[in-house]
Amino acid sequence: MAKIIKVDAGEVTIVQNDGSIISVMDYTLDFTPHANEEVEVYQKDDEWIIVKASPKVVHSGKKPVNKIAYGLLGILLGGLGVHKFYASKIGLGIVYILFSWTGIPSIIGLIEGIIGLTKEEVEPGMILV
């Protein structure tokens, strides 16, 4: 992965992993370059191809699960905490089972299922819970 080290007067300076430095004009890029931004650098003949690096998904302790499965389990079986077990949150699943006789986990499961179905995907078909 290479890194943009300087953007000045239409010229973009990039340092590659091996320490070599290249300069390209910003109009040759199909994105707006910024200093400290990571890019991928390719060379074809005498032409440099610079592509903005894809951002790495940081899960921050959350587990990626299938959006549809989680949402439907929450709506249909949320009173028993099945959606929590599916998301590997065993402790919460047990709490849902213990309090299932009150009906409260059913309401919470319904709400969590709807939220899961409307939540923004981090990858195609996947959400973080």
N, C-alpha and C positions, 0 to 999 in steps of 0.2 A: 504494500500500500504506500503510495507516495503522498506528500503533503505540500499544499500551497504555502509558501513562506512569505511571498510578497506580491501585492497587486499594485502596480504603479503606472499611471499614464497609459493604460491600455495594454500593458505588458504583464504577464503572469509568470512568476518564477516558482518552479516546483523542484523540490528535492526528492529524489528517489531513494529506495531502501539501500541501495549500494553507495549512497552518498553523492552520486552524480546530480548535477543541477541542469535543468532545461528551462528555456524561456519560450513562451508562445504568446501570441497576441490574443487578447480576450475575445475578439470577434470570431475566433475559430472555435470557441467553446459554445455548447448549446445550453449553458447554465451561467448564472452570474457567480463568478469566483469570489471567494473571501479568504483572507489569511487564516491559516491553521485548519483549513478544510481538507479532508482526506479525499484523494482521487485515485483512480486507476489509470495507469499510463501504458499505452500500447504504441508500437511503432510499426508502420507499414511503409516500406521503402524509405523515402525521405520525409514522410509525413507523420506527425505526432497525433495520436488520438487520445484525448483526455476525457474521461467519463467520471462523473461524480460518484463517489463510493456510496453503496446502499447503506442506510443506517442500520446499525445492529439493534435488534429488539432486546430490550432489557426487561426481564419479567418482574423484577423487584419482589421476588419471593412469591409471586402468584403463579398459578398453574394454568397453562393453556389447555382449554377443553373445546370440544365441538360445540358450536353455538346452538345448533338445533337440538342436539341431544340434551344439553344442559337445560335449555329453556323448557322443553317438553317434560323432562323429568321433574323440574321444579313445579310446573303447572299441574301435572297429573299425579305425581307421587311426592310432592313437596312436604306433605303432612308427615311422612315417614322419613324425611331427610335423604331420600335416594339421590337427589341431585348433589348433596354434600358428599356422600360416599363416592359418587362418580368423580367429583373434583378432588378426591383424596383428602377430604377434610373429615376424617373419621370421628374425631371428638365432637364436632358440631352435628354430624349425622346421628350420633348416640343421643345427644341432647334433644334433637328433634323427635327421636323415637320415644324418649322418656316423657316428653310433654305432649305427645301426639293426642292423648285423650282430651286435652283442653281445646283443641281446634286452632290454637294460635299458630303452631308450625304450618298448618295448612294455608292460612292467610299469608304468612311470611313467604312460604314456598311459592305461592301463586305470584306474589309481587316479585320475588327473585327470578322466577321463570320469565316473567314479562320483561324485566330489566335485562336478563340474559339475551333474550331474543332481539332486543332493541339496541344492545351494546355495540359499540364500534369494534370491528374485527381488527386484530393485530396481524393476522395472516388470513388468507382466504378460508372462511368457514370456522375460524378459531377466535375465541375470546379469552381474556385473562380473568380468573376468579380466585 
